[in-house]
Amino acid sequence: MNYTTEDIQKRVDKYISQFKEGYFSPLSLQARLTEEVGEMAREINHHYGEKQKKATEKNKALEEELGDVLFVLTCFANSLDMDLSEAFEQSMSKIETRDKDRWTRKEGESSNE
């Protein structure tokens, strides 16, 4: 399934809107995001690092953890009435300008000027 950022934000909002509690506060969402990123880091460490999982630990997919991060990040954006596409565009424009000559380009590639 392919989702646009608008689809993602609407689906998350539809889910959260069915509960009286609604979205958590920005501070609570930041804590949740930190928790989820930590779980993703743990999976990365198990797959690519030296620390192997214990035999008793459940095998979680890195994709699942990334999805959890995306969910919480979307909750954060929705709770503050932010558009993920706009936030992404602002970030990419900044990065493409600031870092356009920072890295060694592949042969035949030119900067986005």
C-alpha positions in Angstrom: 0.0 0.0 0.0 1.2 3.5 -0.8 0.3 6.4 1.4 0.8 10.1 0.9 1.7 12.1 4.0 -1.9 13.5 3.9 -3.2 9.9 3.9 -1.0 9.0 6.9 -2.0 12.1 8.8 -5.7 11.5 8.1 -5.5 7.8 9.1 -3.8 8.6 12.3 -6.2 11.3 13.1 -9.2 9.0 12.4 -7.7 6.5 14.9 -6.9 9.0 17.6 -10.2 10.9 17.3 -12.2 7.9 18.5 -10.8 8.3 22.0 -11.8 10.9 24.5 -8.1 11.5 25.5 -7.2 12.5 22.0 -3.5 13.4 21.3 -1.0 13.5 24.1 0.7 16.8 24.9 3.8 17.7 22.9 6.0 16.9 25.8 4.5 13.5 26.2 4.7 12.9 22.5 8.4 13.8 22.6 9.0 11.3 25.3 7.1 8.6 23.3 9.1 9.5 20.2 12.4 9.1 22.2 11.1 5.8 23.5 10.3 4.5 20.0 13.6 5.7 18.5 15.3 3.9 21.3 13.5 0.7 20.4 14.5 1.2 16.8 18.1 1.7 17.8 18.0 -1.5 19.8 16.8 -3.4 16.7 19.6 -1.8 14.6 22.1 -2.8 17.2 20.9 -6.4 17.1 20.9 -6.6 13.4 24.1 -4.6 12.5 26.0 -4.3 15.8 27.9 -6.6 18.0 25.1 -7.0 20.6 23.1 -10.1 19.8 19.6 -10.7 21.1 19.0 -12.9 24.0 17.3 -16.2 23.1 14.3 -15.2 25.1 13.8 -11.9 23.3 11.0 -11.5 20.7 12.3 -10.9 17.2 10.8 -7.5 16.1 11.3 -6.3 12.6 13.1 -3.0 12.1 10.3 -2.0 9.8 7.8 -2.3 12.6 9.9 -0.1 14.8 10.3 2.5 12.0 6.5 2.4 11.6 6.1 3.1 15.3 8.4 6.1 15.0 6.3 7.3 12.0 3.1 6.9 13.9 4.3 9.0 16.9 5.9 11.6 14.6 2.5 11.9 12.8 0.7 12.2 16.1 3.1 15.0 17.0 2.5 16.8 13.7 -1.3 16.3 14.0 -1.5 17.5 17.6 0.3 20.8 16.5 -1.7 21.1 13.3 1.4 20.7 11.1 1.5 19.4 7.6 4.1 16.6 7.2 4.6 17.4 3.5 5.3 21.1 4.3 7.7 20.2 7.1 9.5 17.8 4.7 9.7 20.4 2.0 11.1 23.0 4.3 13.7 20.5 5.6 14.8 19.2 2.1 15.0 22.8 0.7 17.3 23.7 3.6 19.4 20.6 3.2 19.7 20.8 -0.6 20.9 24.4 -0.3 23.1 24.1 2.8 24.8 20.8 1.8 24.8 21.0 -2.0 28.6 21.0 -2.1 29.3 19.2 1.1 29.7 15.7 -0.3 31.6 14.1 -3.2 29.2 13.8 -6.1 28.9 10.6 -8.2 30.2 10.9 -11.7 27.7 12.7 -13.9 25.5 14.0 -11.0 25.0 17.7 -10.7 23.6 19.8 -7.8 19.9 20.8 -7.8 20.4 24.5 -8.7 
